[in-house]
Amino acid sequence: MRYFVYARKSTDTEEKQVLSIEAQITELKEFAAKEKLEIVASLCEAKTAKEPGRIIFGEMLKRIEKGEAEGILAWHPDRLARNSIDGGKIIYLLDTGQLKDLKFPTFWFDSTPQGKFMLNIAFGQSKYYVDNLSENVRRGQRQKCRRGEWPTKAPLGYLNNRIDKRRVEVDPVRAPLVKRAFDIYSTGDYTLKALAKYLKDAGLRNSRGNVLAKTCVQNMLKKTFYYGTFFYCGEYHAGNYEPIISKSLFDQAQQVMANRGKKKRQRKHQFAFSGLMRCGQCGCMITCEKQKGHHYYHCTKKKQACDQKYAREELITEQMKDIIQQVSIPDDWANNMLNKLDEEKVQAKSETKVLVQNLADQKAEIEHKLNRLLDLYVEGKEISQEEYQAKKREYLDRKADIQQKVRDFELTGNNWLEPMRELILSSCQAKILISENNPDKISTFLKNIGSNFILKDKKFQFEGKIGWRPLLKNGPFKGWLGDRDSNPDSRLQRAVSYH
């Protein structure tokens, strides 16, 4: 009787089971020599038997049907099949007589009803083992997720800890570039294609060393993993790793992505203040048209009749420059204010301890609600899986916001100091903006300091944002801070008192 030697291992990865097939072949040849079996061919395969579809195994069965051999020599029945289809094929070939014998060094088999019954039990045990192993692995992964551990390969911007594979750590090389991608995309000035090119030039590559395609960049921007919440096994989990970005930055990037998905009307001409202002009489948008080399702004009059007249861009620009002049701060006063802020920062660090404790209490409350939500879902008390997932993500996002606030407080001492510093530095740049006389830059600056822009009776008006209101309310710089010879400390105190 002629036999095929069949050896199999579950993976083709070099680090795993590297000696498995070699050891099987050696043992099987020794067994064949001892039993004086005729070997037609030795077949090896590195593929799991959990699912049908093994190529070499299938070819071996076809060769048996053609009569090239009448038996199979394998280490154990689980090398032949761990699924019901492949196991059934072996039993069927035995029933039809096309396969006459099976030999195993570790298992007895005889082609009798009793022998096939025991073989069927061996195949069933092999299937039970692999099914149970799979369930144990999934259960272990779910438990890892509950502990906040990422169970698979770390995404771009993170690295798996070499010692403890369950931990992910921030990649010191790629993480800054990932954060930069969120920062510049959230400004709305970059498309996904432009961002992909920027990241290519910046040197960001994936784990295989390849450049990120546009779709890869989009998928990266959609990953909640980067702000501390990840999706796995059908639900969201709070991670116990260090986030790369804040939840607010992630939300801002998603808003930009959603807006870019909307079809925009192509404009024939680009005007600096188009889309910036509304009519102060009827509330319609202010549009612009070019006539005899000049730009004229006027109401669209789409809602009702409106008697507002045209206003030339030069007139509006001069009014805007006057406003910018109001918020311009001389360099010497800016330096004094920045020094005062440094003193305030030291004092604020001690005051934030109470605020951090308050945030910790809010975090504990969210965690308590998460536990109650899980209890309701497990007990099946009138909450569907969809409702559970939606509510869980809501709580996790709120928890991520709180954690980000805690980190901000711990880093800066108080969250008004940095915006105030940016305000002072922006005010220093205002005089440069006036001298450049660039309408586009003027429009961008005004969007940073105010909102609700209105044009009425050829006069430009708007509402200042918090922080800029004292400068805008009190008129020019001299009137805001008083005489240059007065007490600088009192003036500085008034300058920073807005918070």
Phi, psi and omega per residue, in radians:
M1 nan 2.359 -3.104
R2 -1.684 2.562 -3.055
Y3 -2.293 2.565 2.896
F4 -1.683 2.325 2.975
V5 -1.554 2.166 -3.133
Y6 -2.139 2.114 3.094
A7 -2.152 2.410 -3.097
R8 -2.488 2.529 2.935
K9 -2.243 2.848 -2.945
S10 -1.422 -0.298 -3.041
T11 -2.488 2.669 3.055
D12 -1.734 0.165 3.097
T13 -1.239 2.316 -3.048
E14 -1.122 -0.590 -3.062
E15 -1.312 -0.256 -3.044
K16 -2.009 2.280 3.071
Q17 0.947 0.645 -3.039
V18 -1.116 -0.487 -3.140
L19 -1.784 0.057 -3.018
S20 -1.081 -0.912 -3.092
I21 -1.174 -0.750 3.129
E22 -1.038 -0.746 3.130
A23 -1.157 -0.693 3.120
Q24 -1.104 -0.814 -3.114
I25 -1.064 -0.749 3.138
T26 -1.069 -0.839 -3.131
E27 -1.112 -0.701 -3.094
L28 -1.223 -0.643 3.103
K29 -1.170 -0.694 3.087
E30 -1.110 -0.711 3.114
F31 -1.128 -0.702 3.131
A32 -1.126 -0.706 3.115
A33 -1.146 -0.691 -3.139
K34 -1.151 -0.736 -3.108
E35 -1.533 -0.057 3.135
K36 1.028 0.910 3.138
L37 -1.680 2.477 3.092
E38 -1.530 2.115 -3.088
I39 -1.770 2.138 3.110
V40 -1.425 -0.817 -3.106
A41 -2.779 2.683 3.053
S42 -1.890 2.111 -3.087
L43 -1.979 2.323 -3.132
C44 -2.200 2.547 -3.107
E45 -2.609 2.398 3.104
A46 -1.997 1.428 -3.129
K47 -2.782 2.528 -3.130
T48 -1.153 2.571 3.084
A49 -1.762 0.224 -3.141
K50 -1.140 -0.597 -3.120
E51 -2.154 2.616 3.097
P52 -1.226 2.818 3.090
G53 2.114 0.167 3.089
R54 -1.198 2.192 -3.024
I55 -1.210 -0.894 -3.071
I56 -1.161 -0.687 3.098
F57 -1.065 -0.765 3.123
G58 -1.114 -0.712 3.114
E59 -1.140 -0.629 3.109
M60 -1.085 -0.762 3.127
L61 -1.132 -0.648 3.107
K62 -1.145 -0.681 3.127
R63 -1.171 -0.606 3.071
I64 -1.150 -0.712 3.114
E65 -1.110 -0.516 3.110
K66 -1.406 -0.145 3.092
G67 1.613 0.240 3.138
E68 -1.235 -0.434 3.101
A69 -2.687 2.821 -3.125
E70 -2.053 -0.063 -3.102
G71 -2.553 2.906 3.104
I72 -2.219 2.377 3.051
L73 -1.977 2.054 -3.134
A74 -2.409 2.848 -3.096
W75 -1.182 -0.711 -3.093
H76 -2.760 2.728 3.103
P77 -0.992 -0.512 -3.135
D78 -1.218 -0.246 3.017
R79 -1.268 -0.449 -3.124
L80 -1.510 -0.722 -3.047
A81 -2.708 2.414 2.944
R82 -2.238 0.289 3.091
N83 -2.381 2.774 -3.010
S84 -1.204 -0.523 -3.088
I85 -1.232 -0.899 -3.135
D86 -1.138 -0.692 3.081
G87 -1.083 -0.681 3.113
G88 -1.139 -0.632 3.117
K89 -1.111 -0.740 3.127
I90 -1.075 -0.823 3.137
I91 -1.075 -0.711 -3.116
Y92 -1.137 -0.737 3.115
L93 -1.125 -0.607 3.062
L94 -1.172 -0.702 -3.140
D95 -1.129 -0.658 -3.098
T96 -1.477 -0.134 3.119
G97 1.475 -0.025 3.095
Q98 -1.220 -0.540 3.010
L99 -1.940 2.073 -3.003
K100 -1.734 -0.432 -3.033
D101 -2.709 2.637 3.014
L102 -2.244 2.387 3.113
K103 -2.151 2.351 3.109
F104 -2.395 2.268 3.059
P105 -1.131 -0.418 -3.040
T106 -1.979 0.142 -3.070
F107 -2.620 2.349 3.114
W108 -1.528 2.380 3.078
F109 -2.502 2.414 3.036
D110 -2.378 2.342 -3.062
S111 -1.313 1.159 3.087
T112 -2.247 2.897 3.084
P113 -0.922 -0.727 3.132
Q114 -1.158 -0.729 3.138
G115 -1.100 -0.761 3.119
K116 -1.176 -0.560 3.073
F117 -1.116 -0.774 3.123
M118 -1.173 -0.628 3.092
L119 -1.120 -0.720 3.112
N120 -1.077 -0.691 3.095
I121 -1.122 -0.718 3.118
A122 -1.087 -0.749 3.078
F123 -1.096 -0.710 3.117
G124 -1.116 -0.692 3.090
Q125 -1.127 -0.679 3.112
S126 -1.112 -0.729 3.107
K127 -1.149 -0.728 3.115
Y128 -1.068 -0.696 -3.125
Y129 -1.086 -0.852 -3.076
V130 -1.218 -0.623 3.084
D131 -1.142 -0.766 -3.131
N132 -1.167 -0.668 3.098
L133 -1.094 -0.741 3.136
S134 -1.086 -0.743 3.124
E135 -1.151 -0.673 3.103
N136 -1.123 -0.681 3.115
V137 -1.131 -0.784 3.130
R138 -1.116 -0.698 3.110
R139 -1.108 -0.704 3.097
G140 -1.125 -0.672 3.113
Q141 -1.159 -0.701 3.111
R142 -1.097 -0.682 3.132
Q143 -1.173 -0.663 3.071
K144 -1.068 -0.740 3.139
C145 -1.093 -0.689 3.127
R146 -1.112 -0.535 3.104
R147 -1.459 -0.012 3.137
G148 1.466 0.272 -3.124
E149 -1.667 2.303 3.097
W150 -1.363 2.079 -2.940
P151 -1.475 -0.113 -3.079
T152 -2.199 -2.804 -3.117
K153 -1.117 2.375 -3.102
A154 -1.143 2.449 3.117
P155 -1.256 3.011 -3.140
L156 -1.013 2.273 -3.091
G157 1.820 -0.183 3.118
Y158 -2.266 2.825 3.093
L159 -2.289 2.514 3.007
N160 -1.309 2.337 3.106
N161 -1.072 2.295 -3.058
R162 -1.170 -0.556 -3.118
I163 -1.528 -0.907 -3.141
D164 -1.882 1.728 -3.065
K165 -1.123 -0.303 -3.125
R166 -1.304 -0.312 -3.090
R167 -1.676 2.485 3.008
V168 -2.027 2.478 -3.106
E169 -2.195 2.696 3.137
V170 -1.169 2.287 3.095
D171 -1.355 1.998 -3.069
P172 -1.131 -0.333 -3.114
V173 -1.610 -0.869 -3.028
R174 -1.518 -0.527 -3.067
A175 -1.010 -0.777 3.100
P176 -1.042 -0.602 3.128
L177 -1.257 -0.620 3.079
V178 -1.118 -0.790 3.124
K179 -1.100 -0.709 3.115
R180 -1.073 -0.634 3.115
A181 -1.071 -0.767 3.097
F182 -1.136 -0.715 -3.095
D183 -1.065 -0.890 -3.032
I184 -1.347 -0.521 3.117
Y185 -1.237 -0.605 -3.114
S186 -1.202 -0.243 3.072
T187 -1.259 -0.369 -3.112
G188 1.489 0.010 -3.098
D189 -1.547 -0.162 -3.074
Y190 -2.066 2.368 2.923
T191 -1.466 2.972 3.110
L192 -1.099 -0.650 3.123
K193 -1.148 -0.764 3.127
A194 -1.166 -0.647 3.119
L195 -1.166 -0.697 3.103
A196 -1.064 -0.696 3.117
K197 -1.177 -0.710 3.123
Y198 -1.060 -0.788 -3.125
L199 -1.181 -0.580 3.074
K200 -1.115 -0.810 3.133
D201 -1.162 -0.541 3.137
A202 -1.336 -0.215 3.080
G203 1.662 0.243 3.126
L204 -1.339 2.183 3.111
R205 -2.294 2.729 3.093
N206 -1.392 -3.073 -3.063
S207 -1.104 -0.395 3.116
R208 -1.584 -0.004 3.139
G209 1.487 0.225 -3.109
N210 -1.643 2.661 3.066
V211 -1.228 2.518 -3.129
L212 -1.353 2.186 3.041
A213 -1.315 2.954 -3.103
K214 -1.052 -0.724 3.140
T215 -1.156 -0.610 3.095
C216 -1.150 -0.693 3.102
V217 -1.118 -0.728 3.118
Q218 -1.096 -0.780 3.116
N219 -1.100 -0.644 3.103
M220 -1.103 -0.744 -3.132
L221 -1.189 -0.328 -3.140
K222 -1.597 -0.114 -3.054
K223 -1.328 2.045 3.049
T224 -1.240 -0.225 -3.124
F225 -0.942 -0.597 -2.998
Y226 -1.260 -0.328 3.062
Y227 -1.853 0.154 2.969
G228 1.908 0.126 3.109
T229 -2.240 2.235 -3.106
F230 -2.178 2.702 -3.119
F231 -1.851 2.155 3.136
Y232 -2.767 2.545 -3.134
C233 0.963 0.631 3.032
G234 1.456 0.107 3.122
E235 -2.679 2.930 -3.130
Y236 -1.580 2.562 -3.135
H237 -2.380 2.610 3.064
A238 -1.481 2.145 -3.104
G239 -1.442 2.645 3.104
N240 -1.808 0.477 3.123
Y241 -1.917 3.030 -3.107
E242 -1.445 2.139 3.113
P243 -1.204 2.655 3.081
I244 -1.584 -0.597 -3.092
I245 -2.235 2.989 3.070
S246 -1.595 2.796 3.108
K247 -1.106 -0.663 -3.122
S248 -1.142 -0.672 3.106
L249 -1.161 -0.684 3.098
F250 -1.082 -0.803 3.139
D251 -1.070 -0.675 -3.140
Q252 -1.138 -0.702 3.110
A253 -1.139 -0.676 3.120
Q254 -1.152 -0.640 3.127
Q255 -1.141 -0.731 3.100
V256 -1.098 -0.731 -3.137
M257 -1.125 -0.695 3.124
A258 -1.161 -0.701 -3.138
N259 -1.193 -0.597 -3.132
R260 -1.231 -0.330 3.113
G261 -1.320 -0.221 3.141
K262 -1.486 2.458 -3.133
K263 -1.260 2.234 -3.109
K264 -1.893 2.483 3.126
R265 -1.292 2.305 3.118
Q266 -1.302 2.272 -3.118
R267 -1.648 2.409 3.099
K268 -1.243 -0.682 3.120
H269 -2.198 2.599 3.075
Q270 -1.854 2.076 3.132
F271 -2.001 2.465 -3.002
A272 -1.058 -0.701 -3.032
F273 -1.869 0.188 3.121
S274 -1.198 2.288 -3.111
G275 1.432 0.028 -3.113
L276 -1.561 -0.702 -2.952
M277 -1.985 2.757 2.984
R278 -2.048 2.762 3.119
C279 -1.261 2.309 -3.129
G280 -1.306 -0.175 -3.129
Q281 -1.717 -0.860 -3.048
C282 -1.969 -0.204 3.099
G283 1.523 0.005 3.098
C284 -1.287 2.849 3.119
M285 -1.228 2.638 3.059
I286 -1.609 2.212 3.104
T287 -1.952 -3.139 -3.061
C288 -2.478 2.637 3.038
E289 -2.524 2.712 -3.093
K290 -1.789 2.200 -3.133
Q291 -2.389 2.140 3.086
K292 0.892 0.733 3.050
G293 1.459 0.008 -3.136
H294 -2.080 2.670 3.097
H295 -1.729 2.213 -3.129
Y296 -2.066 2.254 3.139
Y297 -1.804 2.418 -3.112
H298 -2.715 2.898 -3.139
C299 -1.285 2.492 3.109
T300 -1.275 -0.392 3.089
K301 0.991 0.685 -3.106
K302 -1.464 -0.388 -3.090
K303 -1.593 -0.724 -3.051
Q304 -2.821 3.061 3.086
A305 -1.163 2.424 -3.088
C306 -2.485 2.318 -3.069
D307 -1.787 0.297 3.088
Q308 -1.191 2.427 -3.062
K309 -1.678 2.955 3.134
Y310 -1.165 2.639 3.047
A311 -2.345 2.271 -3.132
R312 -1.278 2.621 -3.101
E313 -1.084 -0.612 -3.139
E314 -1.080 -0.688 3.136
L315 -1.141 -0.794 3.138
I316 -1.131 -0.709 -3.123
T317 -1.079 -0.727 3.125
E318 -1.094 -0.686 3.096
Q319 -1.130 -0.711 3.120
M320 -1.136 -0.676 3.123
K321 -1.156 -0.594 3.063
D322 -1.113 -0.705 3.117
I323 -1.137 -0.764 3.127
I324 -1.099 -0.617 3.088
Q325 -1.067 -0.615 3.136
Q326 -1.088 -0.630 -3.069
V327 -1.672 0.130 3.128
S328 -1.405 2.272 -3.122
I329 -1.986 2.269 3.080
P330 -1.059 2.694 -3.055
D331 -1.082 -0.675 -3.089
D332 -1.152 -0.701 3.105
W333 -1.228 -0.589 3.090
A334 -1.094 -0.716 3.114
N335 -1.111 -0.711 3.110
N336 -1.108 -0.701 3.140
M337 -1.151 -0.721 3.127
L338 -1.117 -0.672 3.082
N339 -1.124 -0.683 3.110
K340 -1.124 -0.674 3.117
L341 -1.115 -0.640 3.105
D342 -1.078 -0.679 3.088
E343 -1.159 -0.720 3.129
E344 -1.114 -0.600 -3.103
K345 -1.120 -0.696 3.123
V346 -1.108 -0.759 -3.128
Q347 -1.211 -0.598 -3.063
A348 -1.221 -0.457 -3.111
K349 -1.060 -0.660 3.119
S350 -1.285 -0.563 -3.104
E351 -1.285 -0.389 -3.082
T352 -1.351 -0.188 3.133
K353 -1.016 -0.702 3.121
V354 -1.155 -0.714 3.139
L355 -1.147 -0.711 3.115
V356 -1.102 -0.681 3.109
Q357 -1.122 -0.674 3.099
N358 -1.093 -0.731 3.100
L359 -1.148 -0.630 3.100
A360 -1.110 -0.664 3.093
D361 -1.130 -0.706 3.109
Q362 -1.119 -0.679 3.110
K363 -1.109 -0.741 3.123
A364 -1.094 -0.651 3.117
E365 -1.140 -0.717 3.100
I366 -1.093 -0.743 3.126
E367 -1.112 -0.642 3.081
H368 -1.118 -0.708 3.121
K369 -1.164 -0.635 3.096
L370 -1.100 -0.727 3.124
N371 -1.131 -0.718 3.110
R372 -1.144 -0.681 3.114
L373 -1.097 -0.744 3.114
L374 -1.103 -0.711 3.120
D375 -1.076 -0.745 3.133
L376 -1.118 -0.696 -3.122
Y377 -1.194 -0.762 -3.134
V378 -1.130 -0.684 -3.125
E379 -1.379 -0.129 3.091
G380 1.203 0.631 -3.084
K381 -1.625 1.441 2.980
E382 0.936 0.757 3.051
I383 -2.451 2.145 -3.107
S384 -1.427 2.959 3.131
Q385 -1.131 -0.679 3.138
E386 -1.123 -0.750 3.114
E387 -1.132 -0.690 3.136
Y388 -1.101 -0.800 -3.121
Q389 -1.122 -0.743 -3.125
A390 -1.131 -0.776 -3.129
K391 -1.193 -0.658 3.136
K392 -1.109 -0.764 3.129
R393 -1.126 -0.661 3.099
E394 -1.022 -0.822 3.132
Y395 -1.127 -0.714 -3.134
L396 -1.134 -0.661 3.105
D397 -1.163 -0.702 3.091
R398 -1.119 -0.685 3.102
K399 -1.120 -0.706 3.114
A400 -1.118 -0.679 3.085
D401 -1.068 -0.774 -3.134
I402 -1.115 -0.770 3.132
Q403 -1.083 -0.650 3.109
Q404 -1.167 -0.699 3.095
K405 -1.086 -0.699 3.107
V406 -1.082 -0.783 3.119
R407 -1.100 -0.694 3.128
D408 -1.103 -0.775 3.128
F409 -1.101 -0.714 -3.113
E410 -1.194 -0.520 -3.116
L411 -1.469 -0.724 -3.010
T412 -1.849 -0.237 -3.123
G413 1.523 -0.745 3.098
N414 -2.828 2.464 -2.962
N415 -1.405 0.009 3.088
W416 -1.670 -0.269 -3.048
L417 -1.193 -0.811 -3.114
E418 -1.168 -0.767 3.044
P419 -1.023 -0.642 3.110
M420 -1.147 -0.691 3.107
R421 -1.098 -0.753 3.111
E422 -1.108 -0.640 3.109
L423 -1.075 -0.795 -3.117
I424 -1.114 -0.791 -3.137
L425 -1.121 -0.681 3.086
S426 -1.117 -0.671 3.122
S427 -1.118 -0.589 3.099
C428 -1.150 -0.558 -3.113
Q429 -1.442 -0.147 -3.062
A430 -1.088 -0.703 -3.111
K431 -1.145 -0.541 3.074
I432 -1.185 -0.680 3.127
L433 -1.087 -0.672 -3.138
I434 -1.150 -0.735 -3.097
S435 -1.208 -0.535 -3.131
E436 -1.243 -0.544 3.116
N437 0.985 0.797 3.137
N438 -1.819 1.909 -3.086
P439 -1.009 -0.643 -3.134
D440 -1.124 -0.775 3.121
K441 -1.188 -0.607 3.092
I442 -1.102 -0.768 3.111
S443 -1.056 -0.765 3.129
T444 -1.104 -0.727 3.137
F445 -1.117 -0.725 -3.125
L446 -1.154 -0.614 3.098
K447 -1.127 -0.490 3.134
N448 -1.359 -0.455 -3.060
I449 -1.850 -0.153 -3.081
G450 -2.722 -3.096 3.126
S451 -2.712 3.117 3.137
N452 0.928 1.015 -3.100
F453 -1.364 2.326 -3.037
I454 -2.296 2.492 3.016
L455 -2.138 2.050 -3.126
K456 -2.499 2.261 -3.110
D457 0.936 0.725 3.124
K458 1.103 0.307 3.117
K459 -1.979 2.314 -3.126
F460 -1.571 2.252 -3.137
Q461 -2.395 2.710 3.074
F462 -2.852 2.969 3.133
E463 -1.833 2.139 -3.106
G464 -1.282 2.572 3.064
K465 -1.330 2.787 3.113
I466 -1.001 2.345 -3.105
G467 1.837 -0.682 3.112
W468 -1.623 -0.225 -3.043
R469 -1.103 -0.699 3.110
P470 -1.040 -0.722 3.119
L471 -1.120 -0.757 -3.103
L472 -1.267 -0.585 -3.078
K473 -1.308 -0.675 -3.022
N474 -1.597 0.135 3.037
G475 1.449 -2.696 -3.060
P476 -1.039 2.864 -3.059
F477 -0.995 -0.700 -3.069
K478 -1.125 -0.699 3.123
G479 -1.259 -0.416 -3.100
W480 -1.344 -0.759 -3.098
L481 -1.739 -0.147 3.116
G482 1.496 -2.905 -3.089
D483 -1.155 2.508 -3.071
R484 -1.153 -0.342 -3.097
D485 -1.608 -0.035 -3.117
S486 -1.339 3.095 -3.054
N487 -1.096 2.045 -3.088
P488 -1.164 -0.563 -3.108
D489 -1.106 -0.714 -3.128
S490 -1.170 -0.646 3.123
R491 -1.163 -0.715 3.126
L492 -1.128 -0.670 3.128
Q493 -1.082 -0.682 3.100
R494 -1.204 -0.562 -3.112
A495 -1.176 -0.623 -3.092
V496 -1.732 0.029 -3.048
S497 -1.284 -0.107 -3.063
Y498 -1.118 -0.437 -3.021
H499 -1.239 nan nan
